Amino acid sequence: MASLLKGSSLGCHIMKGLSFILVLFLAPSCSDTQSKALANQTKAAQPIYGDTVSKLKAASSRKTISAREYGEAIISGMITPTDNEQTLACLDSLQSKNTESRNFAFQVYKAVVKKSDGALTEVICGYIKDYLYFYPKEFLNNYQKSDNEEQLLTQENIAFEFYALGKEYQKELNNYFAKIQSTCQKCTATENLFLEDIRTKVETKIHQISE
């Protein structure tokens, strides 16, 4: 019996020794796993800063920025305007009841008019023609502050709208400017001269387009 107990005790010591060696062998592996997990947590916690322009374009594609923000991005050159919903929403504000919104929309229009082509050019012609018609004094004030290129492009845009009417354009042109003159009661003498100058240049450009 004593021999049996002695053998059993020796076996226990051997098993404990093997267990200790096994722990030592596995310890580095566990440590590596924990280190990797900690590194991954640290990496995930760090903020990732991307390109601001890319973020804005991605946001605009998801329609998560306001028309105002989109318009500011067009003015700053961060976004190239196209005939999409966001650009048109900015131009819609040319008919807003809020003066500040209209003036901001005109700044967007000036940025758009220099970069537009194709479908967008066709659209903005109608916007600026209506802006002059419904808010002539305000239009003339903004027009006078525009550079030469912006003024020329604005004249062309209005001219294209009348050219598209075909042979009846002259009658419509006469009615258009007559209505503006009658509604712009607060226009100064200088502003009326600008208005007459715009009409003359618009007619000239219609003739040039027709040739």
C-alpha positions in Angstrom: 0.0 0.0 0.0 2.9 2.4 0.9 4.5 1.6 -2.4 1.3 2.5 -4.2 0.9 5.8 -2.4 4.5 6.7 -3.1 4.0 6.0 -6.8 0.8 8.1 -6.8 2.6 11.0 -5.1 5.4 10.8 -7.7 2.8 10.9 -10.5 1.2 14.0 -9.1 4.6 15.8 -9.0 5.2 14.8 -12.6 1.8 16.1 -13.7 2.3 19.4 -11.8 5.7 19.8 -13.6 4.1 19.2 -17.0 1.3 21.7 -16.3 3.8 24.4 -15.3 5.8 23.8 -18.5 2.6 23.9 -20.6 1.6 27.3 -18.9 5.0 28.7 -19.8 4.6 27.5 -23.3 1.2 29.0 -23.8 1.8 32.3 -22.0 3.5 34.1 -24.9 0.7 33.1 -27.3 -1.9 34.6 -25.0 0.2 37.7 -24.5 0.5 38.2 -28.3 -3.2 37.8 -28.7 -4.0 40.4 -26.0 -1.4 42.8 -27.5 -3.0 42.5 -31.0 -6.5 43.1 -29.5 -5.2 46.2 -27.7 -3.5 47.5 -30.8 -6.7 47.0 -32.8 -8.7 48.8 -30.1 -6.3 51.7 -30.1 -6.4 51.9 -33.9 -10.2 51.9 -34.0 -10.3 54.7 -31.4 -8.1 57.0 -33.5 -10.1 59.5 -35.7 -9.5 59.1 -39.4 -9.3 62.4 -41.3 -10.1 62.3 -45.0 -10.2 64.8 -47.8 -12.7 67.5 -47.0 -13.8 67.9 -50.6 -14.4 64.1 -50.9 -16.5 64.2 -47.7 -18.5 67.1 -49.0 -19.1 65.3 -52.4 -20.0 62.1 -50.6 -22.4 64.0 -48.3 -24.0 65.8 -51.3 -24.6 62.5 -53.1 -26.5 61.4 -50.0 -28.3 64.8 -49.8 -27.2 65.3 -46.2 -26.1 68.9 -46.6 -28.4 71.9 -47.0 -28.9 73.9 -50.1 -27.1 76.8 -48.4 -24.0 74.7 -47.7 -24.1 73.3 -51.2 -24.3 76.8 -52.6 -21.4 77.9 -50.5 -19.4 75.0 -51.9 -20.2 76.0 -55.5 -19.1 79.6 -54.8 -15.9 78.5 -53.2 -15.2 76.1 -56.1 -15.3 72.9 -53.9 -18.2 71.6 -56.1 -18.6 71.8 -59.8 -22.3 72.7 -60.5 -24.4 70.4 -62.7 -28.1 70.2 -63.5 -28.7 68.2 -60.3 -31.3 68.7 -57.6 -28.9 70.5 -55.2 -27.8 73.1 -57.8 -31.3 73.8 -58.9 -32.4 74.1 -55.2 -29.9 76.9 -54.9 -31.1 78.7 -58.0 -34.7 78.2 -56.9 -34.0 80.7 -54.2 -33.8 83.5 -56.8 -37.6 83.5 -56.3 -37.5 83.3 -52.5 -39.6 85.8 -50.6 -36.5 86.4 -48.4 -34.2 89.2 -49.8 -31.1 87.7 -48.2 -31.8 84.3 -49.8 -32.2 85.9 -53.2 -29.0 87.8 -52.9 -27.1 84.7 -51.9 -28.7 82.8 -54.7 -27.5 85.4 -57.1 -23.9 84.8 -55.9 -24.4 81.1 -56.6 -25.8 82.0 -60.0 -22.6 84.1 -60.8 -20.4 81.1 -59.8 -22.6 78.7 -61.9 -22.9 80.9 -65.0 -19.1 80.8 -65.6 -18.9 77.0 -65.3 -22.2 75.9 -66.8 -22.6 74.1 -70.2 -25.2 72.0 -71.9 -28.3 71.2 -69.9 -27.4 73.5 -67.0 -27.0 76.5 -69.3 -30.5 75.9 -70.6 -31.9 75.8 -67.1 -30.2 78.9 -65.7 -31.5 81.1 -68.6 -35.0 80.8 -67.3 -34.0 81.5 -63.7 -32.2 84.8 -64.4 -34.9 86.0 -66.9 -37.5 85.5 -64.1 -35.3 87.1 -61.5 -35.0 90.3 -63.6 -38.8 90.2 -64.3 -40.0 89.9 -60.7 -37.2 91.7 -58.8 -35.9 94.3 -61.3 -34.4 96.8 -58.9 -32.6 94.1 -56.9 -31.4 92.4 -60.1 -30.0 95.7 -61.4 -28.2 96.4 -58.2 -26.5 92.9 -58.3 -26.0 93.2 -62.1 -24.0 96.4 -61.7 -21.7 94.7 -59.1 -21.0 91.8 -61.5 -17.8 91.7 -63.6 -17.9 92.1 -67.4 -17.9 88.4 -68.1 -20.8 87.8 -65.7 -22.8 90.7 -67.3 -22.2 89.4 -70.9 -23.2 85.8 -69.9 -26.3 87.2 -68.2 -27.3 89.1 -71.3 -26.8 85.9 -73.4 -28.9 83.8 -71.1 -31.8 86.2 -71.3 -31.4 86.5 -75.1 -31.5 82.7 -75.4 -34.8 82.6 -73.6 -36.4 84.9 -76.2 -34.6 83.3 -79.1 -36.2 80.0 -78.1 -39.7 81.6 -78.7 -39.0 81.8 -82.5 -40.5 84.5 -84.6 -42.7 85.8 -81.9 -39.8 86.8 -79.7 -40.0 90.6 -80.5 -43.5 90.9 -79.2 -42.7 89.0 -76.1 -39.5 91.0 -75.6 -41.4 94.3 -75.8 -44.0 93.1 -73.3 -41.3 91.8 -71.0 -39.4 95.1 -70.7 -42.5 97.2 -70.7 -43.8 95.2 -67.7 -40.5 95.6 -65.9 -40.5 99.4 -66.4 -44.0 99.7 -65.1 -43.3 97.6 -61.9 -39.9 99.1 -61.1 -41.4 102.3 -59.6 -38.4 102.7 -57.3 -35.8 102.4 -59.9 -33.5 105.4 -60.2 -32.6 107.1 -63.4 -29.3 105.3 -63.5 -31.0 101.9 -63.0 -33.4 102.7 -65.8 -30.4 103.4 -68.1 -28.9 100.1 -67.1 -32.2 98.4 -67.9 -32.4 100.0 -71.3 -28.8 99.0 -71.9 -29.6 95.4 -71.1 -32.6 95.4 -73.4 -30.4 96.8 -76.3 -27.7 94.2 -75.7 -30.2 91.4 -75.4 -31.8 92.3 -78.7 -28.4 92.5 -80.3 -27.4 89.0 -79.0 -30.7 87.6 -80.3 -29.9 88.8 -83.8 -26.4 87.3 -83.5 -27.7 84.0 -82.4 -30.2 84.0 -85.3 -27.6 84.6 -87.9 
